[in-house]
Each structure stands twice: as C-alpha cells, then as structure tokens.
Amino acid sequence: MYIHKYQEKELHKEQKLKILFIFPLTFMILGILFSYFDGETNLTLSSGLKNILSSPSILITDFLSVGGIGSTFVNVALISFYNLYLLKKYKLRINGLILAAFMTVMGFSFFGKNIFNIIPIYMGGYLYSYHKKIDFKDIIVSIMFATALAPVISEISFSNMLPSKIAILLGIGVGIFIGFIITPLASHMVKFYDGYNIYNLGFTAGILGTILTSALKSLDIKIESVNILYLENNIFLILILAAMFIYLICIGISVNKNTLNEYKHIFNYSGRVVTDYTFLMGYGVTFFNMGLMGLLSLSFVLLIGGVVNGPVVAGIFTVVGFSAFGKHIKNCLPIVLGVIVTALFLGRDISSTGVIITVLFSTTLAPIAGVYGYKIGFIAGILHFLLATNVGIIHGGVNLYNNGFAGGLVAGFLLPILDAFVKRR
C-alpha cells in the first residue's frame, strides 16, 4: 500500500485525548447553560434527561425533541466522557478507527443511545473478554460500535411489555447478551462484504437485531415504529457544529503546517477497510479531512433546506469520524450522487430527514467508488437508497446503524458481480 511521507508535530497520547476531550466538555457546559436559559420548552435538565433515559429509543427517536437541546447535550457529554475514560484507562492508541468509533458514538447520543442503554452492552463485552481470557482493550472498539443495538435494551425496559422491574432486568440481560456475542459475530461477517462496507458493526447489528426482533414478535411482543423528530433548525446548534469542525481543521493545520499541500494525497486511497489515515497521512491531514468533511456535510444539509436534528447530527458526526478511516470527498461523492438522483427520480423530498440521513450514511460504501470508480460508486448509491429505505422493517428499528446493514447487503451483492466483470482501479 502507498504510504505518503509526511512530517508533522508529534502528538502524544494525552494530547490526542485532550483534543477529543474538548467535544464532550463543550457539550456539557453548553448543555447545562442552555437548560437554564432555554425558553422554548418547559423541560428542566433533570426532566429532559429522564425523558431521554426512559424513551424506547428505536428508530427514529430524536432526543432533541424528547428531552430538549440542553439535556441532549448533557447526554452526549456523559456518553463521550465514559468512552474517553475507557480509552484512557486501557491505554488505547488513538488511531483512525478509534476516532471513527468515538465520533460515531457521540453522534448517535443525539438519537438512540443514552447512558442507561449502552452500559449493559459494555458489561457483556467485558464478560466476553473475561471468558476468552483476552484483554478488554482488544475489543473495546467493537463494543463501542455494538451500541448500535442499544435501543433493544430501552425498548424491552420501557415499552410496557412486562412489569417495570422485570422489564428493566430483562432489558439489561439482553444488553449483556448482545455485548457478549457481538465480537465473534462481527469478525466473521466482515468476510461477506470484504471490507467494502465501512460500517462493519452496522451489518452485524442488523442481523442480530433481526433475530432479536423476530424472537420478540414470536412472543407476541410488538415493536411499534416511531418518528419523533426535532422539526426546526436551531442556529445555536448549527453554530456549535460549525465551530467544532473548524476546530478540527485548525488542529490539523497546527499539527502539520503543510496540511493544505499534502491533503491531495489522501485521494490516492480507496478507503477499503483497513485505511487508517492517522498511519498513512498523519494526524494533521486526518484532522483536517475530518473537519472539512464535517463542514461539507453540514453545508449540504443547510443548502437543500434540511433540518439539523438528532439523526442528521448523528449522520454528520459519523461522516466526520470515518473521515479518519477511509472516507474523503472523492470516494464519497459518487455514492452521494447516486442516492440523491434516485431520491429525486422516485419523487422523494430530498430535504426530508429520511433522505438526508440516507445520503450521509450511504458513504459507508465509499470504498466501492474508491476501488471500482465513480460509475460503479453511483450504481452502489442507487442500490443503497433502495435498500436503506426499506430494510428497517426487518429489524424493527432496533439497529441504529440501519444504513450499515443496508450497505453490507449492497456490498455483498455487488462484489461477486464486480469481481467477475469489472477490473479494479
């Protein structure tokens, strides 16, 4: 593999953690302040957090609507602080995959994940590492992504299926079970799409979510779909996001003074797993790419008249995170165009939240465009839209990484055909 020769300021592990620490710290401070000065809702910080923690959380449950901006920010901060604590405690190297995991989990803390429904999955992961006699640090990243199934815990615990205490205990038990089995499942299923679907755990979570949902339905326990959304743009939230992405760009330039000149070399990489830009391009270019992709994603949402709500923020932060691990403008654009053109052709409103998050998350297939070219990437985008807008019914909305599930299906379907008839670039 081509490795770009770069020179940059050395960043120690503590410095990298401090760079990430700014995100939850900002959300915590602003969340507390906003809760006290927000005149739009009658929710206090505590009542908003209570609503978030006790909501079933399946797709689509926007915490900005359920608990208000202030409480959502605090939820984001709590989850992010917890994950940073684990990264520091187990002395993990802050590489591209860690950055992707951190940003993705932080983004999905705006809808779907809360400090109650993620903990059982971490407990299950710890028990798995103990059972297999391996270090927990070796599977922390998988467990971070496995919180895609966190809504299962909330759905069982708070949807009045059973008496409250029994339901909560059962929900926690199912969460532990998910954490216990997700790592071996994910390591096996990656073979299905051969590294061309960046959201590996999304596909695994989709399979497991389908099995769990089917089991619940067999017991006459119905999972009701929801569509709770924050419906208006908040300039406060938009400015915070923009400032965070500019912050990443500035960090990138400060770490590597030649970032602007060296950035073009990132386009040499297809993005196929494993493409770790912190190793291949250095932290300067990586942070710059993350910030740039964040600004482009945010600008796209605003230009088409979309609302920056919880699911959209999750989509944007996921793009930002995986811009350290495979994504860049060149390999994402064909996929995005394929999704947009398909949505327009089918008469869908491209400013709707459903279409916007499909566009953002469709970039999980960026490696296909990177390896096979923009035409195949465009076709992959078309297929992704068709699947992503329909597969949610299979797992009942309990898999937050629905597009990762759809992306795995698209990649698994396309790859044998492409390998038979199309030359790789």
C-alpha positions in Angstrom: 0.0 0.0 0.0 1.1 3.5 -0.8 2.2 5.4 2.3 2.5 9.2 2.0 5.7 10.5 3.6 4.8 13.3 5.9 6.4 15.5 8.6 4.4 16.8 11.4 4.5 17.8 15.0 4.5 14.7 17.3 1.3 14.3 19.3 1.5 12.3 22.5 -1.5 10.1 23.5 -2.5 12.6 26.2 -2.6 15.4 23.7 -4.8 13.4 21.4 -7.2 12.7 24.2 -7.3 16.4 25.1 -8.2 17.2 21.5 -11.2 14.8 21.8 -12.0 15.9 25.4 -12.9 19.4 24.1 -16.1 17.9 22.4 -17.8 16.5 25.5 -16.6 19.3 27.7 -18.2 21.8 25.3 -21.5 19.8 25.1 -21.6 19.5 28.9 -21.0 23.2 29.6 -23.4 24.4 26.9 -26.0 21.8 27.8 -26.2 23.0 31.4 -26.3 26.6 30.4 -28.9 26.0 27.7 -31.1 24.1 30.1 -31.3 27.1 32.3 -31.7 29.8 29.7 -33.9 27.9 27.1 -37.3 29.5 27.0 -38.6 27.3 24.2 -39.6 24.2 26.3 -40.8 23.6 29.8 -38.3 20.8 30.3 -35.6 21.2 33.0 -32.3 19.4 32.7 -33.4 16.6 35.0 -36.8 16.1 33.4 -35.3 16.2 29.9 -32.7 13.6 30.9 -35.4 11.4 32.5 -37.3 11.5 29.2 -34.2 10.6 27.3 -33.3 7.7 29.6 -36.8 6.3 29.7 -37.6 6.5 26.0 -37.7 3.3 23.9 -35.2 4.9 21.6 -35.9 2.9 18.5 -35.7 4.5 15.0 -36.4 7.3 14.9 -36.3 8.8 18.4 -34.7 12.3 18.3 -33.5 13.2 21.8 -33.6 16.9 20.8 -37.3 16.6 20.6 -37.7 14.1 23.5 -35.5 15.9 26.1 -34.6 19.3 24.6 -31.3 20.6 23.4 -29.7 21.1 26.9 -30.5 17.6 28.2 -29.4 16.1 24.9 -26.1 17.9 25.1 -25.5 16.5 28.6 -26.4 13.0 27.4 -23.9 13.4 24.6 -21.3 14.6 27.1 -21.9 11.7 29.6 -21.5 9.0 26.9 -18.5 10.7 25.4 -16.7 11.2 28.7 -17.4 7.5 29.5 -15.8 6.3 26.3 -12.8 8.7 26.7 -12.4 7.2 30.2 -12.2 3.7 28.8 -9.7 4.8 26.1 -7.5 6.4 28.8 -7.9 3.5 31.3 -7.0 0.8 28.8 -4.3 3.0 27.1 -5.6 2.6 23.6 -3.7 4.2 20.7 -5.8 7.0 19.2 -5.8 5.8 15.6 -8.3 6.2 12.8 -10.7 3.5 13.9 -10.8 4.9 17.5 -11.6 8.4 16.1 -14.3 6.8 14.0 -15.8 5.0 16.9 -15.7 8.0 19.3 -17.3 10.3 16.8 -20.0 7.8 15.8 -21.0 7.0 19.3 -21.0 10.7 20.2 -23.2 11.5 17.2 -25.7 8.7 18.0 -26.0 10.1 21.5 -28.3 12.7 19.8 -30.7 9.9 19.0 -30.9 6.3 20.2 -28.1 6.0 22.7 -28.1 7.0 26.3 -26.0 6.3 29.3 -28.6 3.6 30.5 -28.9 1.6 27.4 -25.2 1.4 26.4 -23.8 0.2 29.7 -25.2 -3.4 29.6 -23.5 -3.9 26.2 -20.1 -2.8 27.6 -20.7 -5.2 30.5 -21.4 -8.1 28.1 -18.2 -7.2 26.2 -16.2 -7.3 29.4 -17.6 -10.7 30.3 -16.7 -12.0 26.8 -13.1 -10.8 27.2 -13.0 -12.5 30.6 -14.5 -15.7 29.3 -12.0 -15.8 26.3 -9.1 -14.6 28.5 -8.3 -11.7 26.3 -7.7 -8.1 27.2 -10.9 -6.0 27.2 -8.9 -3.3 25.3 -8.7 -5.6 22.3 -12.5 -5.5 21.8 -13.4 -2.0 23.2 -13.8 -0.6 19.7 -16.2 -3.4 18.6 -18.2 -2.8 21.8 -18.4 0.9 21.2 -19.9 0.2 17.7 -22.1 -2.6 19.1 -24.1 0.1 21.0 -26.0 0.3 17.7 -28.3 -2.2 19.3 -28.8 0.0 22.5 -32.5 0.6 21.6 -33.2 -3.1 22.2 -32.4 -2.5 25.9 -34.6 0.6 26.1 -37.5 -1.0 24.1 -37.7 -4.0 26.4 -37.2 -1.9 29.6 -39.7 0.9 28.9 -42.3 -0.1 26.4 -44.7 -1.6 29.0 -44.2 -5.2 27.7 -43.8 -6.5 31.3 -43.9 -5.2 34.9 -41.4 -2.4 35.2 -38.7 -4.1 37.4 -38.8 -7.3 35.4 -38.7 -5.4 32.1 -35.6 -3.4 33.2 -33.8 -6.5 34.4 -34.7 -8.4 31.2 -33.5 -5.4 29.1 -30.2 -5.3 30.9 -29.8 -9.0 30.5 -30.4 -8.8 26.7 -27.9 -6.0 26.5 -25.3 -8.1 28.3 -26.0 -10.9 25.9 -25.6 -8.6 22.9 -22.2 -7.4 24.2 -21.1 -11.0 24.9 -21.7 -12.3 21.3 -21.2 -9.3 19.1 -17.4 -9.5 18.7 -17.2 -13.0 17.2 -20.2 -12.3 15.0 -18.7 -9.1 13.6 -15.3 -10.7 12.9 -17.0 -13.4 10.9 -19.5 -11.3 9.0 -16.9 -8.9 7.6 -16.0 -11.6 5.1 -19.4 -11.2 3.5 -18.5 -7.8 2.0 -14.7 -8.0 2.1 -14.1 -4.6 3.7 -16.2 -2.6 1.2 -18.8 -1.6 3.8 -17.1 0.7 6.3 -19.8 0.3 9.0 -19.0 -3.3 9.8 -20.9 -3.5 13.0 -23.9 -2.0 11.3 -24.3 -5.1 9.2 -23.7 -7.4 12.2 -26.2 -5.4 14.3 -28.8 -5.6 11.6 -28.5 -9.4 11.5 -28.6 -9.7 15.3 -31.4 -7.1 15.6 -33.5 -9.1 13.1 -33.1 -12.2 15.1 -34.0 -10.4 18.4 -36.9 -8.7 16.8 -38.2 -11.9 15.4 -37.9 -13.6 18.8 -39.9 -10.8 20.4 -42.6 -11.0 17.7 -42.9 -14.7 18.3 -43.7 -14.0 21.9 -46.5 -11.6 20.7 -44.4 -8.6 21.8 -44.8 -5.9 19.1 -42.2 -3.2 18.5 -44.0 -0.1 17.4 -42.2 2.1 14.9 -41.9 5.8 15.9 -40.9 9.0 14.1 -40.1 11.6 16.8 -38.2 14.5 15.2 -36.9 17.9 16.1 -38.6 19.9 13.3 -36.9 23.3 13.2 -33.3 24.4 12.7 -31.6 25.9 15.8 -28.9 28.4 14.9 -27.2 27.7 18.3 -26.8 24.0 17.4 -25.6 24.8 13.8 -23.0 27.3 15.0 -21.7 24.8 17.6 -21.3 22.1 15.0 -19.6 24.5 12.5 -17.2 25.7 15.3 -16.3 22.1 16.1 -15.4 21.3 12.5 -13.4 24.5 12.1 -11.6 23.5 15.4 -10.6 20.1 13.8 -9.4 21.9 10.7 -7.3 24.3 12.8 -5.9 21.4 14.8 -4.9 19.6 11.6 -3.1 22.7 10.3 -1.3 23.3 13.6 -0.1 19.7 13.8 1.2 19.7 10.2 2.0 23.1 8.6 2.0 21.5 5.1 -1.5 20.0 5.5 -3.0 22.1 2.7 -0.4 21.0 0.3 -0.4 17.3 1.4 -4.1 16.9 1.6 -4.4 16.0 -2.1 -2.5 12.8 -1.5 -5.4 11.4 0.6 -7.2 10.8 -2.7 -4.7 8.0 -3.5 -6.6 5.8 -1.1 -9.7 3.8 -1.9 -11.0 3.7 1.6 -11.4 0.0 1.8 -11.0 -1.4 5.3 -8.4 -1.0 6.7 -7.5 2.5 5.6 -6.2 4.4 8.7 -5.3 7.9 7.7 -3.6 8.6 11.0 -1.0 6.0 9.9 -1.0 6.7 6.2 -1.2 10.5 6.2 -0.6 11.6 9.8 -2.8 13.3 12.3 -2.6 16.7 10.7 -4.2 15.7 7.4 -6.5 13.3 9.2 -8.0 16.0 11.5 -8.2 18.4 8.5 -10.1 15.8 6.5 -12.5 15.2 9.4 -13.2 18.9 9.8 -13.6 19.5 6.1 -16.0 16.6 5.7 -18.0 17.8 8.6 -18.3 21.3 7.2 -19.3 19.9 3.8 -21.9 17.6 5.3 -23.4 20.4 7.4 -23.4 22.8 4.4 -25.2 20.1 2.3 -28.0 19.8 4.8 -28.5 23.5 5.0 -28.3 24.1 1.3 -31.1 21.7 0.5 -33.3 23.1 3.2 -32.9 20.3 5.7 -33.3 20.4 9.4 -30.2 19.8 11.6 -31.9 17.5 14.1 -30.7 14.5 16.1 -30.5 11.9 13.3 -28.8 14.4 11.0 -26.2 15.3 13.6 -25.5 11.6 14.1 -25.1 11.3 10.3 -22.7 14.2 10.2 -20.6 13.0 13.1 -20.4 9.6 11.6 -19.0 11.0 8.3 -16.6 13.1 10.4 -15.4 10.0 12.3 -14.9 7.8 9.4 -13.0 10.6 7.6 -10.2 9.3 9.7 -10.7 5.8 8.5 -11.5 5.6 4.8 -13.7 8.5 3.7 -12.8 11.5 1.6 -14.6 13.8 -0.8 -13.5 11.8 -3.9 -14.8 8.4 -2.9 -17.9 9.7 -1.1 -19.3 11.9 -3.9 -20.3 9.2 -6.4 -22.2 7.3 -3.7 -24.0 10.5 -2.5 -24.9 11.5 -6.1 -26.4 8.0 -6.7 -28.6 8.4 -3.6 -29.7 11.9 -4.4 -30.5 11.2 -8.1 -32.5 8.1 -7.1 -34.5 10.0 -4.4 -35.3 12.7 -7.0 -36.3 10.2 -9.6 -38.7 8.5 -7.2 -40.2 11.8 -6.2 -38.9 11.9 -2.7 -38.3 15.2 -0.8 -34.5 15.4 -0.5 -34.8 17.9 2.3 -36.6 15.3 4.5 -34.7 13.8 7.4 -35.1 10.3 6.0 -33.4 11.1 2.7 -30.7 13.3 4.3 -29.6 10.6 6.7 -29.6 8.1 3.9 -27.3 10.4 1.9 -24.9 10.9 4.8 -24.8 7.3 5.9 -24.6 6.0 2.3 -20.9 6.9 2.4 -20.3 3.6 4.2 -19.9 2.4 0.6 -17.2 4.9 -0.3 -14.6 2.0 -0.8 -16.6 0.7 -3.8 -16.2 4.1 -5.6 -12.6 4.2 -4.5 -11.7 0.8 -5.9 -14.1 0.5 -8.9 -14.5 4.1 -9.9 -17.3 6.7 -9.9 -19.7 4.9 -12.2 -19.9 1.8 -10.0 -20.0 4.1 -7.0 -23.0 5.8 -8.5 -24.7 2.5 -9.0 -23.9 1.5 -5.4 -25.6 4.7 -4.3 -28.7 3.8 -6.2 -28.9 0.4 -4.7 -28.2 1.7 -1.2 -31.1 4.1 -1.3 -33.5 1.4 -2.4 -32.4 -0.9 0.4 -31.8 1.6 3.2 -35.3 3.0 2.9 -36.8 -0.5 3.2 -34.7 -2.8 5.4 -35.6 -1.1 8.7 -38.8 -3.1 8.8 -36.7 -6.3 9.1 -35.1 -5.4 12.4 -38.0 -3.3 13.7 -35.8 -0.1 14.0 -33.7 -1.5 16.9 -30.5 -1.2 14.8 -29.4 2.4 14.8 -26.9 1.6 12.1 -29.6 0.8 9.6 -27.5 2.1 6.7 -24.6 0.0 7.7 -26.9 -3.0 7.4 -28.1 -1.9 4.0 -24.5 -1.1 3.0 -23.4 -4.6 3.9 -26.2 -6.1 1.7 -25.3 -3.8 -1.2 -21.6 -4.6 -1.0 -22.2 -8.3 -0.5 -24.5 -8.3 -3.6 -22.3 -6.2 -5.9 -18.8 -7.6 -5.1 -19.1 -11.1 -6.8 -20.6 -9.4 -9.9 -17.9 -6.7 -9.9 -15.0 -9.2 -9.4 -16.4 -11.2 -12.3 -16.9 -8.4 -14.8 -15.1 -5.2 -13.8 -11.4 -4.5 -13.3 -10.3 -2.8 -10.1 -8.7 0.5 -10.5 
